[in-house]
Amino acid sequence: MIKRTLCFSHPAYLSLRNKQLSVRLEKHDGEPEREATIPVEDIGFVVLDHRQITITHGALSALLDNNASVITCNESHMPVGLMLPLEGNTIQSERFQSQLSASLPLRKQLWQQTVQQKILNQAALLRELHGTGTGNMQHWAADVHSGDSTNLEGRAAAFYWSQMFPTLPNFTRSREGEYPNNLLNYGYAILRAVIARALVGSGMLPTLGIHHHSRYNAYCLADDIMEPYRPFVDRLVVETMSECCDVEVTTNIKRRLLTVPTLDVRIGGQRSPLMVAASQTTASLARCFAGESRRITYPEL
């Protein structure tokens, strides 16, 4: 089922009433006070993007009980926090054990598959957007070793970003870099929340990665699994740039980037919303950890 994404960018009061999220939007910029209710079970993501938003414990608990993700933003309107439910699967303990006991060779093979599909999706996007010749990327994808020991992901990324924005020849991909890095950062933050939510729903720990292992990162596995999904966000950013001239993350741009969970992707030969595809990917990962499969199911661009 496709879940709704709610973003609150103005003062609001969120509470629980009759098992529904009750939303009271305060007076703002000449607009009158408004109220609405939304079934909690229909909500997948809530973005809190204003310092004058109040959310009650009852509303927060109900959202988490229904496996919704709650994202908080800073004064620059960029996502900085993510809250997920502790329990998302009936056999969570069993899934935890299989994830924790996964062998190093298995994790390296899973990372190999992840990098291969990421490079293939990046290559497909360059061909789609700019008609770029991507024979080199196809070769790199085929040549990725277990664990990507030769770092072909990095080589492919350098070529990919050098070709992605032809009108910005000096563009460098960096979290702290200039436009459109801010748009990419926002889109990736939403994608990360989608993947983390799917991992919890499949009974896994988003913290324990197959490749990323930073002691300061609570979402290492989410950062691993989202890699082949990034080009879908990149395409959305390019489309947004062609329609919006703003270099800041305005309300208009946020409205477009918040469609990440419902982007149309192809997975397993079928079309599916990205949030549904993410659940298929994490379910296949759980089967790999359990020894029932050797391949992760990823979308193809």
N, C-alpha and C positions, 0 to 999 in steps of 0.2 A: 504494500500500500504506500502511495506517495504521501509523505508528511508535509505539513505546512512549515514555511520559514517565516518567522515574525521578527521584524526589526523595529525597535523603538528608539527614535532619535530626538524626541521631545519629552518634556516632563510627563510622567505617567505614574499611575498607581495600579499595581498588578496584584490581584488577590484571587482566592478560590471561592467560588459560589456554586453550590449544587453540582459539584464535580466538573465545573467549567472554569476556564480562566476568565476572570472578570477584568476588563481593561477600562480604566478611566483616564482619558487623556486630558491633562490640565489645559487651561487657556494658554495660548501661545501664538505670538505674532498676529494677533487680531482674530484668531480662530476660536470659536466657542468651545466650552468643555464638552467632551463627547464620551459616550460609554458604549461598550460592546462586550459580548461574551463569545468564547470560542471553546469547543469541546477539547479538553486536554489531550484525549487520545488521538486527535488529528494533528498534533503539533510535533514536529521533529527537531526544530532548532529555534531558539530564542536569542536574539542579539540585543544586548542592553548597551545603548550608545548615547547615554546622557547622564550627567552627574545627579540630576534631580529625578531619577527613577526609583520608586520604592516597590519592592516585591516582598510579599509576605512569606513566612515560612511554609504556610499551607500550600501556597501556589508553587513554591520551589520544590517542596516534597512531592507534590502531585506530578509535576513535570518530570522529575527524575524517576518516579515510580513507573512512568509511561515511556521510559527510555528516551527522553528528550535531552538534547544538549543545550546548555546555557552558556552563551559567550558574552564576555564583558569587554568593553573597549576603553581605551585611555582618552586623555584630553585631546589627542590628535585623531581620534575616531578610528584608531587601528585596534583590531582584536588583540587582547593581551592575556585573557584568562578563559579557561574552558572547564566547565563542571559536567561530570558524567555520573551515571548511576553506578553504585558498587556492584550490584548484581544485575546481570542482563541475560543469563542463560540458566536453564534448570540443572544442567550438569557442569556448572562452572568449575567446581573443584577438580573434576576429572580433566577438563580442558586445561586448567592451570598446570596440572601435573604433567600432561603430555607436552605442553609448551616449555616448561622448565627443563624437562629431560631431553629435549631435542638435541641431537648430536651436532657437532661442529660441521661435519660433511653435509648433513641435511641443510643446515642454515646457509652454508656456502652455495649449495645448489639452488636454494630458493632465492638467494640474492642474485645469482647468475640469471635466473629466469626473469627476475624483476628488472634488472638492468637491460636485458635484451629487449623486453617489451617496451620499456621507456624509450630506448633509442629508436625502435621501429615506429613508435607513435610520434616521436619528434620528427623523424624523417618524413612520415606521411603528412604531417602538418606543414612542413616546409614546401612539399610538392603542391599541396592543396592551395596554400596562400600565395606562393610566389613562383611556382614552377621550378623550384631549385633542384638541380641534379643532386641526388643523394646516394649515389653508388658507394661513396666512401662510408656513409653511415650504415648502409645495408651490410657492407663488409665487416664493419666494427661489431654490429649486432651479432653476426654469425660467429665472430671470433672471440666473444666474451667467454672467459674461462670461469671455472668454479670460483665463487667469491670475488669475481672481477679483479683478479690479482694484478692485471696490467692496467687497471684504471681506465678502461675504454669509456666508461661513463663520463669521466672528466674530459676526455678528448672529444667525444661527441658533443658534450655541452658547450665547449669552446666554439666549435663550428656552428652549432645550432644558434647560439645567441648572436654570433657575428652575422647571421643571415636573417634573423627574425624580424628586425625593424629596419628595412632599407632606408627609410627617411631619417633614421637616427644612427648614422654610421659609427658614432663613437659610443654607442650604448654598451654598458657593462652591467651584467646581472649581479646585483648586490642588494642585500637587505636594507642597507643604508644609502643605496644609490639614488640617483635622480630619476625623475619620471621616465618611463612608466613603472619603475620598480615598486612604487607605492600601490599601484593597481594590482600588480602581481602579488605583492605581499598580502593584500586584503583577500584576493581570491584564493590564495593558498591557505590562508587561515581558515576560511570557510570549508575548503576541501579537507583540511586536517581534522576539523570537527566532524565532518561526515564520515571519514575513515575511522576515527576513534570511536564514534558511536557504533559503527558497524562491528568493530572488533569486540566491544563490550557485549553487543547483542549476540555475537558468536561465542561468548564465554572465554575471551582471552584477555591477557594483560596488555594494555597499550604501551606500557612502559618497557617491556622486555623485547628488544629488537632482534632482528636477524642480522643486521649490519650496523646500524647506529647504536652506539653504546655510551653516549655522554652521561656522566653521573648527574648532570644538572638538567637533563631532559626527561620529563615525565611521559613523553609520548614517542619514544624511540621506534616502536613497532608501527605506529601510525605514520611516522615520517618515512619508514621503509616502504610500506604498502601503498602510499599515495604517489610514489614516484611515477609509475606509468599513467597515472591520472592527470599529472600536471599539464601535459599538452592540451587537454580539454579546457583547462583554465586559461592557458596561453591564447588559445583561439578566441575565447570569450573576451579576453582583454584586447586583442587586436580588433575585434568587431566593435567593442565599446569605444576604442580610440577613434575609429573611423566615423562614429556617430556623435561623439561628445568631445568638444574642444578643451574642456577643463583639464588642467594638469594636477589638480587636487582631487581627493576622493570626495566628491560632492554627493548630495542625496541622490541625484540622478544616476551617478555612476554606481553608488552602493546598491541601488535598486536593481541594476543589471547584474552586478557581481553576486548578489544574493540568490541568483537563479542557479548557481553552481549545483545544488542538490538535484535539480530537475533537468539538467542538461541531458540531451539525447546521446546515448553511447551505444556501441555495438559490442555485445559480449556473448560468447557461445553461439554466434551466428544469428542472434536476435537483437532487436532494438529494445533499449531499456532506459529508464531514468537513471542518472548517475548514482543516486542514493540506493536504488535497488541493486544496481550492478556492484556497488561496494559491498553489500551484504553477501552477494554471490562470491565475491573475491575472498572475503574473510571466512566464509563457510568452507571454501576450498582449502584455505590455509589451515583451518582447524583439522581438516581431514589429513593434510600432509603431516601435521604434528602427531596425529593419532596413528600414523602408519598406514592409512587407508588409501592414500594417493601420493604421487610424487610431483604433481604439477599444480601450480596456482592458476586459477582462472582469472585472466586480466582482460580488460576491454581493448579493442583494437580501433584505432582512429581511421 
